[in-house]
C-alpha cells in the first residue's frame, strides 16, 4: 500500500496520524472497529469472523435482492 501524503506547492507533507491503543492481545490477527470522536478513540471492538459491517443502504439493498420482507410487530 502506498504511503499517504499530501502534496502542496510541490512539497510532500505526511498526512496526520492518529495514534491508537487497541485492547487486543499482542498476537491478535483480525479486524477491529474504532469509534472516534474529535480525533480520540472512544472505544474499539474486535469483529468476529462471522460479523460483517455495511451501511443501512447496503443492508436494505441486500434485503430487497433476497426479497426479504420486514414487518413491524407491536406488542399491544
Secondary structure, DSSP 8 states (H G I E B T S, - for coil): ----EEEETTEEEE---------S-TT--SEEEEEEETTEEEEEEEE-TT-----HHHHHHHHHHTT---------
